[in-house]
């Protein structure tokens, strides 16, 4: 890189940070990342920044890549075009009975599934038994409240739960055990409040942050592309390598 050699030992050490399908591809990614880093550190020296300091590259970017903040018009335009991204979380109220089972124990998994199926059959005959069965059989602390989980927002529980809760009617018991990494759940939806669109004033900061990040990534790619174009490089192909800095 402009007369500086990056040796094989450095590439081998760097490979651990660039997993790939093959060792050859990991090596290429590592070599490209080291090459870009060297270009940026050489630029630091040219700017009078000590390349040995921990934040040398950050200081180069701060000096040479101006990042204008997105204006109000851009923020509002993005918000209007992407309203579906800015909604409050769905709120659920549910109760469950957890029959615990170790994921790697097939016999335990089968026994837990069978027990959950038996409990579901009992509840289909008499829904009023839910709290009693939860206290008797559930491996979750919620058994103390009859399996009641309280109110919780989407994204705060295991995804297996949410996919089922979104397909239940209020008060409905899911007719089969719900598997998760904890075991099998007997699950009933008590209430669901869908998310609502949020006003622009409430999400303006999120919109600005997103647009700023997008501008930053574009500016960095362009800046590194310029450094590559002006450098004397041999032994490594750097086409498209500017994206490595963003990983």
Beta strands, then each sheet from edge to edge (+ up, - down):
strand 1: 91-100
strand 2: 148-153
strand 3: 178-180
strand 4: 183-193
sheet 1: 2+ 1- 4+ 3-
end
